[in-house]
Amino acid sequence: MPRGYSNGVLAPYGRRLLAVAGQIGWLPNATMVTPIDGEDAFVAQFRQALHNVATIVRTAGGEPADVMSLRLYVTDKHRYIAATRELGRIYREVFGKHYPAMALIVVAGLLEDTALLEIEALAAIP
């Protein structure tokens, strides 16, 4: 049994699917979030990107619990692993104990040069 994600999630009957494009650590003014109080940039970007996903889902009439899958694209697998504990805490702040199907994909780079990660989602909105 996986920890922190599900192997598969079936959309409940009658819901609308929402595809959320890849979200990075951008603030609403399209500038990259700045880490505070010595926080790692990877962690700060993860927090903001996850909040961006949740905001889009809420704007469409859903809640984070309606997210069926997440794809995390990271530029540095080792940085992700090193921050796992902090990322888990942030994840639970935003998504609670809801664990969608998840994938982690390591990429050579992202379109925005300063982005360290990108999060894509699929949600089933009531």
FENLIN-V556416 format. One record per pair of residues at least 4 apart in sequence whose ideal C-beta (glycine too) atoms are under 6 Angstrom apart, sorted by the first residue. I is the first residue (numbers start at 0). J is the second residue. D is the distance in whole Angstrom. If there is no record, write none. Layout:
<<I;J;D> <I;J;D>>
This chain:
<<1;6;6> <3;98;6> <4;98;5> <4;101;4> <5;98;5> <5;100;5> <7;100;6> <8;67;4> <8;99;6> <8;100;5> <10;14;5> <10;123;4> <14;123;4> <14;124;6> <14;125;6> <15;124;5> <17;59;5> <17;122;4> <17;124;5> <18;121;6> <19;52;6> <19;55;5> <19;120;4> <21;117;4> <21;119;5> <22;48;5> <22;51;4> <22;52;5> <22;118;5> <23;48;6> <23;111;6> <23;114;4> <23;117;5> <24;31;6> <24;32;5> <24;44;3> <24;47;4> <24;48;5> <25;29;5> <26;30;5> <26;32;6> <31;113;5> <32;43;5> <32;47;4> <34;38;4> <34;40;5> <34;43;4> <38;42;6> <38;43;5> <41;78;5> <41;82;6> <41;115;5> <42;82;5> <42;85;5> <44;48;6> <44;115;5> <44;116;6> <45;86;6> <46;89;5> <48;118;5> <49;93;5> <52;118;5> <52;120;5> <53;63;5> <53;93;5> <56;61;5> <56;122;5> <59;124;5> <60;124;5> <61;65;4> <61;122;5> <61;124;4> <63;94;5> <64;97;4> <65;122;5> <65;123;6> <65;124;6> <66;99;5> <66;120;5> <66;122;5> <67;99;5> <67;121;5> <67;123;5> <68;99;5> <68;100;4> <68;121;5> <69;99;6> <69;101;5> <69;120;5> <70;102;5> <70;119;4> <71;103;5> <71;118;6> <72;104;5> <72;106;5> <72;117;4> <73;79;5> <73;105;6> <73;116;5> <74;115;5> <76;105;5> <82;86;5> <90;94;6> <109;114;4> <109;117;5>>
